[in-house]
Amino acid sequence: MSLLAADIGNSHTVLGLLDDGEVGADWRIATDERHTSDEWAVLLRGLLGRRLDDVDGIAVCATVPAVLHEWRDMLARHFPDVPHVVVEPGVRTGVPVLMDNPREVGSDRIINALAVATTFGGPAIVVDFGGTATTFDVVSDKGQYVGGAITPGIEISLEALGRRGAQLRKVELVRPRTVIAKNTVEALQSGMVFGVASQVEGMVARMIAELDADPHDVRVIATGYLAGLVLDECRCFTDHEPWLTLLGLEMVFQRNRA
């Protein structure tokens, strides 16, 4: 069975072809709210080519309502014979959400919690490095989603500095030579790389303390396409799973198709 999983985020959409927990092919494209359902269909056919004929199911989660609306229309009009699951309230995930309003939690965060609870167990903390936001999600030892935090993403932070700083500009997101920079470009890079790494370590430490857990018993998983930028600078991570959300989408699809 080949599943097309789509993780639609504010900045990017990640697509993957999965077969029993293995990601055979993947694509990352910009999320454009202006795309119509027909344009998304053309885009999918262009990227997947003949592999689209072998897709037996489609699983989708989205944090952008306008794009999700177009995907629903696309699935109904262009792929009516392909079983699909759109992750939303009412879809079975098996993850109890202990929040004031569970419907407010992004579907991608619940999916990450499912994937972590199934693969790594709990207690665990997921740090998802997206372009728009970096999210922290906490899973209890019982597999419950107990809450988390949201901070500005690395890309959006750098973009804001470039727009609001008169003498600042966009720079390449790479590790600078030193923390104490000798020029403006590396100063921005130092803030983005080492500053974010310090923020992550601080947030994770505070969450572990609030859980009243032994730090050695908590799995801390990094995911998201920008995780590699700070992964080696953070001492708190125990695991790196770049396809965590796609793997969670496959789990949700299997649960709901069954």
C-alpha positions in Angstrom: 0.0 0.0 0.0 1.3 3.5 -0.9 0.0 6.4 1.1 0.3 10.1 0.1 0.7 12.1 3.3 0.4 15.9 3.1 1.4 18.1 6.0 0.2 21.6 5.1 1.9 24.3 7.2 1.8 28.1 7.1 5.1 28.4 5.2 5.6 25.0 3.5 3.7 21.9 2.5 5.5 18.6 3.0 4.4 15.7 0.9 5.5 12.1 1.3 4.9 8.7 -0.1 4.8 6.1 2.7 4.7 2.4 2.8 4.5 0.7 6.3 6.4 3.4 8.1 9.0 4.1 5.4 9.1 7.3 3.4 9.9 6.4 -0.1 9.8 9.9 -1.6 9.2 13.4 -0.4 8.7 16.9 -1.6 8.6 20.3 0.1 6.8 23.2 -1.6 5.7 26.7 -0.6 2.2 26.9 0.8 0.2 29.4 -1.3 -3.3 30.3 -0.1 -4.1 31.5 -3.6 -3.8 28.1 -5.2 -7.2 26.6 -6.3 -8.1 23.0 -6.1 -7.3 22.5 -9.8 -3.9 24.1 -9.3 -3.1 21.8 -6.4 -4.1 18.8 -8.5 -1.8 19.9 -11.4 1.0 20.4 -8.9 0.5 16.9 -7.4 0.5 15.3 -10.8 3.6 17.2 -11.8 5.5 16.2 -8.7 4.4 12.6 -8.4 4.1 11.7 -12.1 3.2 8.0 -12.6 3.7 7.3 -8.9 0.4 8.9 -8.3 -1.3 5.9 -10.0 0.0 3.6 -7.2 -1.4 5.7 -4.4 -4.0 3.7 -2.4 -4.8 6.4 0.1 -4.3 10.1 1.1 -3.9 11.6 4.5 -4.0 15.3 5.1 -3.5 17.7 8.0 -3.4 21.5 7.6 -2.9 24.6 9.7 -4.2 26.9 6.9 -8.1 26.7 6.6 -8.2 28.3 3.1 -5.8 25.7 1.7 -7.5 22.8 3.5 -10.8 23.9 1.8 -9.1 23.7 -1.6 -7.6 20.3 -0.8 -11.1 19.0 0.2 -12.4 20.1 -3.2 -9.4 18.7 -5.0 -9.8 15.3 -3.3 -13.5 15.2 -4.2 -13.2 16.3 -7.8 -9.8 14.9 -8.9 -9.3 11.8 -6.7 -12.9 10.6 -5.9 -11.9 6.9 -5.9 -8.9 7.3 -3.6 -9.7 6.8 0.1 -8.7 9.8 2.2 -8.6 11.0 5.7 -8.5 14.7 6.7 -7.3 15.1 10.3 -9.7 17.3 12.2 -11.9 17.1 15.3 -13.8 13.9 15.2 -11.1 11.9 13.5 -9.8 9.1 15.7 -6.2 9.6 16.7 -6.2 7.7 20.0 -4.5 10.7 21.8 -6.4 12.2 24.7 -6.0 16.0 24.5 -5.9 17.6 27.9 -6.4 21.2 26.9 -8.9 23.9 27.8 -10.2 23.7 24.3 -8.9 20.6 22.4 -10.3 22.0 19.1 -7.8 24.9 19.2 -4.8 22.6 19.0 -3.3 22.3 15.5 -3.9 18.9 13.9 -0.2 18.6 13.1 0.7 18.8 16.8 -1.7 16.1 17.8 -0.3 13.9 15.0 3.2 14.5 16.2 2.1 13.5 19.7 0.6 10.3 18.3 3.7 9.4 16.4 5.9 10.1 19.4 3.7 8.1 21.9 3.6 5.2 19.5 7.3 5.2 18.5 9.1 6.5 21.5 6.7 6.4 24.4 6.4 9.0 27.1 7.0 11.3 28.8 8.3 13.1 25.7 8.7 16.6 24.3 8.5 17.3 20.6 10.2 20.4 19.2 9.0 21.1 15.6 11.1 23.6 13.8 8.8 25.2 11.1 9.5 28.5 9.3 6.6 30.4 10.8 6.6 28.9 14.3 8.7 26.6 16.5 6.3 24.5 18.6 6.9 22.5 21.8 4.5 19.7 22.5 4.4 17.5 25.6 3.3 13.9 25.8 2.7 12.2 29.2 3.8 8.7 30.1 0.2 7.7 29.4 0.3 8.9 25.8 -1.7 12.0 26.6 -1.2 15.4 24.9 -0.8 17.6 27.9 0.0 21.0 26.3 2.9 22.9 24.9 4.2 26.3 23.7 4.6 28.3 20.5 7.5 30.6 19.6 8.2 32.6 16.4 9.9 30.4 13.8 13.5 31.0 12.7 12.6 32.2 9.2 9.9 34.6 10.3 12.1 36.0 13.0 14.9 36.6 10.5 12.4 38.2 8.1 11.1 40.5 10.8 14.6 41.7 11.6 15.3 42.4 8.0 12.1 44.4 7.6 12.3 46.4 10.8 16.0 46.9 11.1 17.2 49.8 9.0 20.8 48.4 8.7 19.9 44.7 8.7 19.2 42.4 5.8 18.3 38.8 5.0 21.2 36.4 5.4 21.7 32.7 4.7 20.6 30.5 7.6 23.9 28.7 8.4 26.0 28.2 11.5 28.5 31.2 11.9 32.1 30.7 12.9 31.7 31.9 16.5 29.0 33.0 18.9 30.7 36.4 19.3 30.3 37.7 15.7 32.7 40.0 13.9 30.3 41.3 11.3 26.5 42.0 10.9 25.8 38.9 8.8 27.4 36.5 11.3 25.8 38.5 14.2 22.4 37.7 12.7 23.4 34.1 12.1 24.6 33.8 15.7 21.4 35.1 17.0 19.3 32.7 14.9 21.4 29.6 15.5 22.8 29.9 19.0 20.0 32.1 20.2 17.3 29.6 19.2 19.4 26.7 20.5 19.6 28.4 23.9 15.8 29.1 23.8 15.1 25.5 23.1 17.3 24.2 25.8 15.7 26.6 28.3 12.1 25.8 27.3 12.8 22.0 27.4 14.4 22.3 30.8 11.5 24.3 32.2 9.0 21.7 30.8 10.8 18.8 32.3 10.8 20.5 35.6 7.1 21.3 35.4 6.5 17.6 34.6 8.4 16.8 37.7 10.2 14.1 35.7 13.7 12.7 35.8 15.4 14.4 32.8 16.9 11.0 31.9 13.4 9.5 31.5 12.2 12.2 29.0 12.6 11.7 25.3 13.1 15.0 23.4 12.5 14.7 19.7 13.4 17.2 17.1 11.5 17.4 13.8 10.7 20.0 11.1 12.7 21.0 8.1 14.8 23.6 10.1 15.8 21.2 12.9 19.1 20.5 11.3 20.1 24.1 11.7 20.3 23.8 15.5 20.3 20.1 16.2 24.0 19.9 16.9 23.9 23.0 19.1 21.3 21.6 21.5 22.3 19.1 24.2 18.7 18.3 25.1 17.7 16.2 22.1 17.6 12.5 22.4 16.2 11.8 18.9 15.8 13.4 15.5 12.9 12.2 13.3 12.5 14.5 10.3 9.3 12.7 9.0 7.5 12.6 12.4 4.3 14.3 11.1 4.2 12.1 7.9 4.6 9.0 10.0 1.8 10.2 12.3 -0.5 10.8 9.3 0.0 7.2 8.2 -0.9 6.0 11.7 -4.1 8.1 11.7 -5.0 6.9 8.2 -4.7 3.3 9.3 -6.7 3.8 12.4 -9.6 5.5 10.6 -9.6 3.2 7.6 -9.8 0.2 9.9 
